[in-house]
Amino acid sequence: MAVAIREIQIPLLALVLLGACAAKLARTVRTRSVNAGLGPTELFPRRLRRLAAIAICCTELALAPALILTAGRFGSHERGDAVRLATAVLFLIALCGLVELREHRPDLGCGCFGDLSVKPVGIRSIARAGLLAVAALVTIGLPPLHLPPPGARAATGLGIMVGELLLLALLSPEAGEALMRLGYTEPCELREFTAKRALTALHRSRLWRKQSALVTGEPADMWRELCWWYLVYPASGQAPGTSLVFAVQVKQHRPAIRSALAGPEPPSWPGQPVPDAGEVAPVMRSAAF
């Protein structure tokens, strides 16, 4: 049982390192800043924070596959122990950094898992770093790993990994934040959706291809109201002052798109009869919203 516990630590540590690196990269892409919200990097002088953030991400990205590659028969005993020792040192440095961060900047999150690490550093985050450091240390000296044969040994290993993952979840404030975000849907009124994206969605739509013959030039006006972007184009083949208005829903995928003709005269859609001017009052009219 003790050997099985030691062997499980290597894939577990690799999984944690890959998850932490992926979360940091996702935050970097979103914020377009390498050192945004990286917790312990705030302890460095400003000119060194970017370099420290890059070093953390690169170290995690290098150690995760190195743990797996040196765990089998293709990795020498010395290389494997060196990688595991480096992993333990990384988590020990993280432990010290979290203690310092809690002491000097108690308002900051640890930044361990990107945007999920928003809560101030607490005992759980520090205990997690210490547990991972111990997990790396106990793997030093292990012989090459082999996949267990189907049966009781494989089930035991799987049970140990599930138990450790649950323990890490209990020690991770990020677990609650992730669950909360999974159950949260941002109101469309607050959703980020630029005018450029609205134009792109409109130009890709079937409605645009169908009615683009009525469009002349660039949008004369465009604005956002709550969950919709409105784009106004001068309409050709209509009475002077008539506009073709498109409404694009603020939605990430397949937004709804509506259109309308608006102007001082009744709208004349292609292929439809034009009503007699005396039947409709000369006020702004719209169709198909």
Beta strands, then each sheet from edge to edge (+ up, - down):
strand 1: 221-225
strand 2: 228-234
strand 3: 243-249
strand 4: 257-262
sheet 1: 1+ 2- 3+ 4-
end
